[in-house]
Amino acid sequence: MTDPDARAGRAAGAVLGAAVGDALGAPYEFGPAGAFTAGPGEPVAGGGWERGEATDDTQMAVLVAESLLERGELDLPDIFDRFRRWAAADPKDIGIQTEDVLTNGMPWDLAAAVHFNTTLRAAGNGALMRAATSAVAFAGAGRRATMDAARRIAALTHGDRAAWEGTAIFHELVRLALDGADPLAAIPATLAEIHPDHRERYATVLAPDWHPDRATEANGAVWPCLGSAVWALRTTGDYRSAVHAAIDLGGDTDTVAAVTGGLAGARYGLAAIPESWLEPLHVPLPGFGGRVLRVAELLAMAEELAAGIRES
Ligand SMILES: [Mg+2]
């Protein structure tokens, strides 16, 4: 049996760890590799972001969490409505593809598919980046249910199945970590659960010998983003070093660090996140009454999510 206190610490670690990674990486977005090492190694303001300010990654993760907790189940139209309300309030940052889908006026179950069929470009990391809260919420439902929930939430904004499968892998790795298992050891078994058309590409970026230098796309795409996060987890031994390695890759630093931080937080638990990284964390929610969530609210949210949500 899993120690319940340890499990709660890992659930809080996943939610807070993703948010901290996002905020810590935001000032370095699209900057060069090595920028975090060159800086103070602590939260800074920059790139239009306040010190500790979380970006769209965490804002959308919170919207998913609030829908799950208020509805008590996976209510996809409700999540989509919240995304649309947020997008209409002019958030500081929003992914190009996500914005297109949330502002094209189509209903929730068609907007992403119509966008994909028109552009054939929908394999960004924008669904993966927001998955820490749903991963915690559905972990208790088991492998199949959490991977299915990941796909359905991803599909709200991303029509390309590659984005669904990457998010499903993330959900499953978080589920395993919350159980106290080694998520890296479970990668081969997890790959067996994803759609066959997408298995080989994920097997490549999740292989033990893969390095972010071998990416064939920028890390704003779902495959190298997940691959880089798993690489950061694999090549370090604690939360701080994993997130440090992720930000030092450069590129889409807030999102790669959010995904890394979600995995590393789930693995090492809340206590592994540096206090000085948590202290300035805040999550504005444009479109939702000017609310700004801080660590206490996020901890309460993580605790509620860890109690579990019905799949549908
Ligand atoms: Mg962002």
Residues whose N, C-alpha, C, O or C-beta is under 5 A from the ligand:
A	BS01	MG	T55 D56 D57 D254
